[in-house]
């Protein structure tokens, strides 16, 4: 009689890769830790200022002090200081942990949050920019950008943005100035990272400022630097 084969031992279950998400590009500051697409823990604060002081303690308060296989960081546009603070933290932790560092556009996350809240539809994201201007970008129902990111005066944005659905920190102001449309005020939240389209992530982690520098080199210095 042939002996029945023994049952094979079950294959070990590999833990899902973890991701630390850092978003400090706007008035809000948020961090989140994911296992795969599952949110493990996160924190969101509406700070206005003080991101540099708040961000590292927020990361340290996450499980295992936020340590992850990869790090995703908001690239902007938004506050110059906030963008730089987030990128500096992501790069330093990526080096210390040997983790991959990826970036995503801030306005893409806001658009993804809006689709989750009110369904897939074309929309415009309008957020606070510098020197009284607004950052503007439009997206289709699938979350693909349909216009280049730009920095516009409020009157110009009201005249050029045609999307009925407008989201972001200046959504209500634009709809009021235009006299039509539906506004949804939103700020980015790292805890919503899993909503981002896969194509929004990039290994190019240079900041997206949304506008040119305010200070310019004198003509002679600029020519010498060329």
C-alpha positions in Angstrom: 0.0 0.0 0.0 1.3 3.4 -0.9 1.4 5.8 1.9 -0.7 9.0 1.5 1.5 12.0 0.8 1.9 14.3 3.7 0.3 17.7 3.4 2.7 20.4 2.3 3.4 23.0 4.9 1.6 26.3 4.1 3.7 29.0 2.4 4.7 31.8 4.8 2.7 34.9 4.4 4.8 37.8 3.5 3.9 41.1 5.1 2.6 43.8 2.8 5.1 46.6 2.0 4.7 49.6 4.2 4.6 53.3 3.1 5.1 56.4 5.1 3.2 59.3 3.6 4.2 62.9 4.4 2.2 65.9 3.3 3.2 69.3 4.6 2.9 71.4 1.4 -0.2 73.5 2.4 -1.8 75.0 5.5 -2.4 71.4 6.6 0.2 69.0 7.9 -0.4 65.2 7.8 1.4 61.9 8.0 0.2 58.4 7.5 1.5 54.8 7.7 0.1 52.2 5.2 0.5 48.5 4.9 -0.2 47.9 1.3 -3.4 50.0 0.7 -4.5 49.7 4.3 -4.2 52.7 6.6 -2.4 51.6 9.8 -2.3 55.0 11.5 -2.2 58.7 10.7 -2.5 62.2 11.9 -3.8 65.5 10.4 -3.4 69.0 11.7 -4.4 72.3 10.3 -1.4 74.4 11.3 -1.1 77.3 8.9 2.5 77.7 10.1 5.0 75.6 12.2 5.3 72.6 10.0 9.0 72.3 10.7 8.4 71.9 14.4 5.4 69.6 14.1 6.3 67.2 11.3 9.0 65.0 12.9 7.1 64.5 16.2 4.0 63.5 14.2 6.1 60.9 12.3 7.7 59.6 15.5 4.2 59.1 17.0 3.3 56.5 14.3 3.8 52.8 15.0 7.5 51.8 14.8 8.2 55.6 14.6 6.9 55.6 11.1 9.6 53.3 9.7 8.6 52.0 6.3 9.8 50.3 3.1 9.1 53.4 1.1 8.3 57.0 1.7 5.8 59.1 -0.4 6.0 62.9 0.0 3.9 65.8 -1.4 5.9 67.8 -3.9 3.7 70.9 -3.9 2.6 73.3 -5.0 1.9 75.1 -1.8 3.9 76.9 0.8 7.6 77.2 -0.1 8.7 76.3 3.4 6.1 73.5 3.8 7.2 71.8 0.6 10.9 72.0 1.6 10.3 70.7 5.1 8.4 67.7 3.8 11.1 66.9 1.1 13.9 67.3 3.6 12.3 64.9 6.1 11.5 62.3 3.4 15.1 62.4 2.0 16.7 62.1 5.4 14.5 59.2 6.5 14.9 57.5 3.2 18.7 57.6 3.6 18.6 56.5 7.2 16.2 53.6 6.5 17.4 52.6 3.1 13.9 53.2 1.8 12.7 54.3 -1.6 11.4 57.9 -1.8 8.7 58.8 -4.2 6.8 62.1 -4.7 3.3 63.0 -5.8 1.7 66.4 -6.8 -0.4 67.9 -4.0 -3.2 68.9 -6.3 -3.5 65.3 -7.6 -4.2 64.1 -4.1 -6.9 66.8 -3.6 -8.5 65.8 -6.8 -8.5 62.1 -5.7 -10.1 63.0 -2.4 -12.8 65.0 -4.3 -13.6 62.0 -6.5 -13.9 59.8 -3.5 -16.3 62.2 -1.8 -18.6 63.1 -4.7 -18.0 60.6 -7.5 -15.8 60.5 -10.6 -16.3 63.7 -12.7 -14.2 66.4 -14.3 -13.1 69.0 -11.8 -10.7 71.9 -11.2 -8.5 72.2 -8.1 -7.9 75.7 -6.9 -5.7 76.4 -3.9 -3.9 79.2 -2.2 -0.8 80.4 -3.9 1.8 83.1 -3.3 1.4 86.9 -3.5 -2.4 86.7 -3.7 -2.5 84.3 -6.6 -4.1 80.8 -6.8 -2.7 77.5 -8.0 -5.0 76.0 -10.6 -5.1 72.6 -12.4 -7.9 70.7 -14.0 -8.5 66.9 -14.0 -10.7 64.5 -15.9 -13.0 62.0 -14.3 -10.2 59.4 -14.0 -7.8 61.8 -12.3 -5.6 62.7 -15.3 -4.5 66.3 -15.5 -6.0 68.1 -18.4 -4.2 71.4 -18.0 -0.8 72.4 -16.8 -0.4 73.6 -13.2 -0.5 77.4 -13.2 -0.5 80.3 -10.8 -3.1 82.8 -11.6 -4.7 86.0 -10.2 -8.1 85.3 -8.8 -9.9 87.4 -11.5 -8.0 85.5 -14.3 -8.8 82.1 -12.7 -12.5 83.0 -12.4 -12.5 83.9 -16.1 -10.6 80.8 -17.4 -11.7 77.9 -15.1 -14.7 76.3 -16.8 -15.2 73.2 -14.7 -18.5 73.1 -12.8 -17.0 71.2 -9.9 -14.3 73.1 -8.1 -12.3 71.8 -5.1 -9.5 73.1 -2.9 -8.9 75.8 -0.3 -10.0 78.5 -2.8 -12.9 76.6 -4.4 -15.6 78.7 -2.6 -13.9 81.9 -3.5 -13.6 81.0 -7.2 -17.3 79.8 -7.5 -18.4 83.0 -5.8 -16.3 85.2 -8.1 -17.6 83.3 -11.1 -21.2 83.2 -10.0 -21.7 79.5 -10.9 -20.5 76.0 -10.1 -20.3 73.7 -7.1 -17.5 74.2 -4.6 -15.9 71.7 -2.2 -13.3 73.1 0.2 -10.5 70.6 0.7 -6.9 70.4 1.9 -4.7 67.4 1.2 -4.6 64.6 3.8 -1.9 62.0 3.8 -4.4 59.5 5.2 -6.1 59.5 1.8 -3.0 58.5 -0.1 -4.5 55.2 -1.2 -6.9 57.1 -3.4 -4.1 58.5 -5.6 -3.9 57.0 -9.2 -0.8 54.9 -9.5 0.5 57.2 -12.2 0.7 60.1 -9.8 3.7 58.7 -8.0 7.2 59.6 -9.4 10.8 58.9 -8.5 11.5 62.5 -9.4 11.2 64.3 -6.1 12.0 67.8 -7.1 9.6 70.4 -5.7 6.6 71.7 -7.7 6.5 75.4 -6.8 3.8 76.3 -9.3 5.4 79.7 -10.0 8.8 81.2 -10.8 11.1 82.5 -8.0 10.3 86.0 -6.7 13.9 87.0 -6.4 16.0 87.1 -9.6 19.8 87.4 -10.0 21.1 90.7 -11.4 21.8 90.5 -15.1 25.6 90.3 -14.7 25.3 87.6 -12.1 22.8 85.6 -14.1 25.1 85.8 -17.2 28.0 84.5 -15.1 26.0 81.6 -13.8 24.9 80.5 -17.3 
